[in-house]
Amino acid sequence: MNLFEHIAESEQGAMTLAELSVSLGAPKSSLLTMLRPLADQDYLIHENGLYSLGPRVFQFATSILARSRFPQMVRHHLKLLRDLTGETSVFTTLDRDRRVVVYEDVVESNLSIRYVVPIGATRPVFATASGKVLLAYADAEWRERYLAEEPLRQFNPRTVTDPGKIHAALEEVRRGGVCFTAGEAMAEAAGIAAPIYDGQSHVIGALLIGVPLDRGIANRASYQDMVMDVARRLSIAAGQRN
């Protein structure tokens, strides 16, 4: 880190090998051994005998800054999604140890008939829209172990418990970037969810709207578009670039 600090604080924003050797009190030969892989991995740029900070350093800094402001960004985008759809909006994450979806933050609908859930509530992974999104983008080893070991309870007649059908649904999520469920975990509720990415393109959560079943079915297409759009905006705010 001292290396990056010295370069960032230098007058030109770039330093020669000799200047770095003096500034850091390190032999040139030792520095070269360290500088070459950093340049190869784009942490540094080496041009015309000068070393300057590379794009990977700025991506890393942006990601750290985004993470520190992430709860505020989530709340802002949940309010935006609630205002666009009129429905209860939720940010969810996957608790791998407990094998549940966690409702980390909630902005409730103002409609008289609405989906109501407290912050901190948990839901089954395999039978919810946000759970299927998080499961679809989880690493394959964890996903297969979960599906092999988790009791796939039949909560009501709509609950999908066949592993083959669940796999097909997860593949559809990966293709389309969104998931719609109708009455699987709760008989009178529908859910629409999309993934949230960070600066390294890792899925770090899912954005969800919970909707009374009939309203969710009737407005599925427009709601899916709005959920995907706000999820994309939140991902960009969190540092995603592509």
N, C-alpha and C positions, 0 to 999 in steps of 0.2 A: 504493500500500500504506500510506503514511503516513496517508491519509484513514481507512482502515478501522481502523488501530491507534488513532488518536485517538478515534474513536467508541467502540471496544471498551473503551478504558481510561477513558472519561469516567465521572463519578459516577453518572449516570442510564442509561448505555448509549445515550444519544441526545444530539444537539447541534443547536443552531440554526445557521442560516446565518452569523449574526454571530459566534457562538462558533467555528465552523470557520474563518472568515476570520482571526480573531485567532490561533487555535492554529496554523494552517498558514502564516500570513503571506502570504495570497493575497487579491486583491481579490474582493469578492462577485460581481461580474459574471463573472469568470473561473471562480469556483467553480460558479456556476449552470450554466454551459456544460458542466461536467464532471458535476455532480450529476444533472441531468435524465435523461441516457441511463442512468446507473447505477440510478436509481429505476425507469425504464421497463423495465429488464431484470431487476428484482428483486434487484439487488445491494444496494440500499438501500431502506428504507421511509420515505416522507415523509408524516408525519401530524401535524396540529396544529402546524405550523411546526418540527417536530423531525425530524432524520435519524437513523435507527437501521439496524443491519445487517439485510439482507434474507435470505430463504431461500437464494438462490443462493450467498451467501458461506458459509453453513453446509454446504451440499451440497459445495462445493469443498473445505472443510476436512476434511469426513468422508472424501472421496475420497482426499485426500493421506494421511490417517492410515491408511486401509485399505490403500493401496499400500505403505506402509512396513512393515506387518505381514503383507503378502500371502504371502510364502513360508511363514511359520508357519501361517497359515490354511489354505493349500493342504495342507500336511503333515497337519494335524489332520483335514481332511475326507477325505483319501486313506485315512487309518487307519480313519476311520468307515466309508467305503465298503467297504474290505477286510473289516472286521469284519461288516458287514451281509451281504455277498455271499459272503465266503470267498475271493474271487478277487483276483488282482493288479490294483491300481488305479494309474492313471497320470494326471498332468496334462500336457497337450500344448499346444504353441503352433504357429503357422504361421510358418515362415521364408520370407518372400516372395522374398528374393534367391536363395536356393538352391532354392526351390520344393519344400520338404519339410516334413513334420511333425516337430517336435522333442519328444522325451520329456524334459520338464524335471524331473520328480520321479516316483519310483516307490515304492510300498509293495507288497512282494511277498506273494503268498498263502502260507499255511502248509501248504497241501495238498501231498501228495507229487507228484501230477500237476498241474502248474500252468503258467501262461504266465510266461515269464522274459524280461526285457528290461533292459538297463542304462540308468541315467540318462545322457542325452545321445545316445541312439540316435536315428536318423532313419528315417522311413518315407515311402513315396509318398503324396501327397495324395489322388489320385483313387481309390485302392484300399483305403483304411482307413476305419474308422468315424469316428475323430476327424478325419481329413483331410477326409472328406465334410462333417462338421459345420462345420469351419472354412472350407471352400470355399463351402458353402451361404450362410454369413453374411458372406463377403468382399464387397467392393464389386464391382458387376456388371462394370465395365471390367476389373479384374484377373482376375476369374473367367473371363470369356470369352477373354481373352488366354492365360491358362494352358491352358484346354482346347483352344485352337487351336494352341498351340505345343508343348505337352508331349507327348513320345512316350508314348502310352498302352500300356505294355507288358503283354503277356499273361503274368502270373506263373505261372498254372496255369489249368485249365479253368474255374474259378469266377470268374476275374477279369473284371469288366465293363469293356469298352473302347469300347463304342459311345457316342459323345457324346450321342445322344438319350436313351439309357437312363440315363446319368450325370445329365443335366439333370433327368430325371424323379425320380431318387433324391434329388437336392438339393432339389427342390420338396417332396418328401415329408418331408424333414428339417425344412424351414421350417414346414410345416404341423403336424408332430407334436412338434418340439423334441427329437428323439432319432434316432439312427442305429444300425442293426444290420447288421453284415456277417458273412458266413460263408465263411471260407476264400478270400478274394479275394487278399490279399497273401501270406498264409502258409496253405498248404493245410489244416493241422490246427488252426487258431486261428479263433475268432470274436471280434468286438469289439462293444461297445455304448458309445456316447458321447453326451454332451449338452453344449450350450454353457454357457460361464461369461461372465456380463455384469459390467461395472463400473458405477460410479455414473452414467455418461452413457448407459447401455444399449448400450454397444459390446461386441461379443463379443471377449474378450481371451484365450480359450483354450477347451479342451474337456476334460471329465472323462471318462475311459475306463476300462472294465474289459476286460482281455484274458483270454480263457477258452479252454480246450481245446474244440474244435469241437463234439463231441457234447454236452458239458455246457452250452455256450452255447445250442445249439438247444433242448435240453430245458427250460431255465430262462429262455428269452427274455423272456417277459412279466413275471415277477417281477423279473428283473435290470433290465429297462428302467425299471420303476417306481422301483427303488432308485437307479439312476444319476441319473434325473431329479430325484428328491427331494434327493439330496446335492448335485447341481449347483445346484439352486435355493437351498439353504442357503449354499453357498459364494458364490453371486452376491450374496445379501443381505449376507453378511459383507463382501463387496468394495464394497458401497455401492449396489447396485441397489435401486430403490424400486418398480418395477412390472413 
